[in-house]
Amino acid sequence: MNREKLKTVKRIVVKIGTSSLILANGQINLKNMDDLAFTLSSLRNEGYDIILVTSGAIGVGLNVLGLDKRPSEIAQQQALASIGQVELMSLYNHMFARYQQKVSQLLLTNDVIEYPESRQNASMSLQAILSMGIIPIINENDAVSVDEMDHKTKFGDNDRLGAIVTNLADADLLIMLSDIDGLYDKNPNIFDDAKLIDNVSEITETLMKAAGGAGSRFGTGGMTSKLEAAKLIFDTDKQMVLTNGARIREIRDIINGKKKGTYFGQ
């Protein structure tokens, strides 16, 4: 297990969670969005293939309508996702345009990935977008996804989606931006002596038990879902780094092999 491998990556998926896009008061974190656009645009200019997997459609929808909590009804959540996705992409388009970087939108559902023909079409679309020098921005199509018992149309959370896209695009690295510095040996919000884990080569039961609950009130992801995503990354012998979304410009340090966040690799 060696972070030196990070220096050789060419194609990077960056996943940003709702907690990094929406402030505690429900307002949109414009600074983080601008830092993200600047950093990813700079890396694209240097020749890296960049894919952004974003959460936040429902959180932005709440902001647009001035609501302070996610509704319990599925139809209302889907309506919020539809409203928020328009505003979210408008913001991304504006932010990236400041750095002369073009972006595209790709909305996925789990059934697209499950069926070989549609999976291949999605992969080919991604390859074409990247070949044009464009950064694809991917989100789950929450406006039509249905969380049924067989989970045929819904990914569950965008941590898993980030890992799936990493494999779909044959990317070298998934950088997962969250509201925490990385994986700890115990919950740092409860235990003062919690220690950040630098490297993980295997997802064990001990690690899964140490994972906390759900994330912020605006999002759905928690540490457990990030470890589940890491399992998918391990299955295809790729790399993942979990780091704090409040320090987006450290992405450059990560791909230079510096110790930032928690490195998942074998």
N, C-alpha and C positions, 0 to 999 in steps of 0.2 A: 504494500500500500504506500503510494508515493505521490505527494502533491506536485512533484516535478512533471508528472503526466499532464497536468493542467496547462503547462506551457505549450503543449503541442496541439491543443484543440483548435478546430477550424469552424465548427458549427455549434452554436450555443442556443439553448432554450432558456429564457428567463421567465419565471412564473412569479407574478406579484399578487399578493392576497388583498382582500378587501381591507384588512386592518392597516395596510400600508397606503391605501388610496383614500380612505375615509377617516377623518379625525374623530376623536372621542365625542365631539359635539355634533357630529353628523355632517359637518362641512367637508367638502372635497379637499384633499391634501394637494394643492396645486404645486407646492415646492417639490414634493416627491415625484409628481408627474413630470415636472420640468427636468429634474435630475435624471429621471429615467430616459426621457427623450434625448437629452444631451449625451448621456453615457452610451446608449445603444446606437445612436447616430454616429458617434465618434468611432465606435468599434466597427460599425458597418463600413465607414470610410477607409478603415485600415485593412479591409478585406475579409473580415469575419462574416459568416452567415449568421444572422440574428433572427430568432423567432420569439415573439412575446406572447405568453399565455397570461391572460388577465382575468381576474375576478372583478367584482364591483358593480355589475349592472343593477342588481337590486338595491345595493347601497346608494348608488347614484340616483336611482329612481325614487328612493325615500327622500333624498335631498331635494330633488326637483319638485316633489309634491309637498315638502315641508313636514313629512311624517317622522316620528322619532323611534319607531320600532317596526320590525318586520311583521306583516299580518300572518295569521295562522292559516288562512284559506289559500289553497294551492292556486286557484284562479287569480286571486289578487296578487300573489307573488309573481305569477307569470306576467300579469299586466305591468307590474313594477319593473320587471326585467326588460320588457319590451320598451317601456318609456326610458329606462335608464341606459339601455344599450345605445340608443341614438345619441344621447348626451355624452356618454362615455367615449364613443368613437369620435364625436365632434371635438372633444377636448384633446384626445390623442392626436387627431389630424392637425389641430392647431399647434400643439406642442412640438410635434416632430417637424412641422413645416418651418418652424423657427430655425431649425438646423438643416434645412434643405433636404430632408429625408422623407421619401414617400412611404406610405403605409397602406396595407390592405386589411380587409376584415374577412375572417373565416369563422363561421359558427358551426360547431359540431354537436352531434348527439351520439350516444353510445352505439346505436344500431348502425350508424355509418361505419364505425370502426369494426363492428362485429362481422359484417358481411364482406367477403373478400373483394368483390367487384367495387363496391363503394369505398372500401378502404384503399384500394389501389388508386382510384380516382382522386381521393383526398391527398394521397401521397404525391401523385403526379402534379396536382394543383400546387402543392407546397413547393415542389422542386421548380416549377415554372416561375412562381412568384419570386423565389430566392434568386433564380438566374437573372431576373430583371433588376436586381439590386434593391428590391423592396423588402421592407420588414413586415411580415404577416402578423397581424394581431388576432389571436385566437381566444375564443370564449365558448363556453357551453351555450347552446341555444335554449336558455332557460324558459323562453316564452312558449316553447312547445314541448320541452322535455317532460316526461312523466315518471315519477318515482314509484313505479309499480313493484310488486314483489319480485318479479323476475329481472328487474333493473335493465330492461332491454333498451331503454331510450335515455336514461340518465346516468351520468358518470358518478354521481354522489357528491363529489367536490372537485375543485380545480387542481388540487394537489395531484390527484390521480390523473387528471387530464394532462397536467404538465409532463408526467412520466410517459404517458401514452404518446403524446406528441413528440417527445424526445426519441422514442423508438420509431414512430411513424416517419419522422424526418431523417432518421439515422444520424441524429446529432451526437456530438461527443460528450456534451456536458449539459446538465440541468442545474441552473442556479435558482434556488427557491428563496424568494424574499418574503420574510415574515415579520412578526412583531416581537421577535426574540432573537438573541444573538446566535443561537444554534441549539443543539440538543444538550440538555443537562442530565446529570445522573439522578437528579430529583427535581421536583418543581421549585424553581427559583423564587416564585411568588410566595412560597410558604416557608422554605428552608433557606436560612442565611448562608449555610455552608454548601449549598448546591454548587457543583463544579461543571464548567463547560467541557464537553467531550470533544476533543480535537478531531479524532478519526474513528470511523466505524467501518468495519469490514464485513459485518454480519448482523442481521436483525434478529436478536434473541428475545426470548420471553421476558427476560429481565428488563431489556430496553422498552418493550411494549408496555410493561407494567409501570415504568417510570414516566411514560407519556401522559400528558395532562388531558383535560377535557376539551370541549369545543373552544373556538377562538372568541373574537369579539362579538358583541350583540349584532353587528352588521354583517358578519360572515358566518361560514359554516365549518371551516377547517380547524383542526386542532393538531397537536403533535402526533397523535395516533395516525391520522391520515397522511402525514408527512413520512412516517416510517413505512406505511403501506406503499407509498410512492417509491420509496427507496428500494423496497423489495422488487418492484418492477424494473428499476434501474439495474439492480444486481443481476436480474434474470438475463439481461442482454449485455452484461459486462461493460456498462457505461459508468459515468461518474456523476455525482450530485454534490452540491454544496448548499447547506442551509445556513442562511445568514440574515442579518437584520435589514429590513426594508427601509429603515431610517437612515442608512448609510449606503445609498445606492451607488455612489461613485467608487466604492470599494470593490465593485465588480472587476475593475482593472487589476487591483491587487490580487484578487482571487485567481484570475487567469495567468498571473505572473508567479503563481505558486506560493504566495504568502499565506500565513496562518490567519485566516478570517473565517469565522463560523465553524461549522462541523463538516468535515469532508467524508463523504460516503464513497468508498471505492475498494477494489480488491486487487 
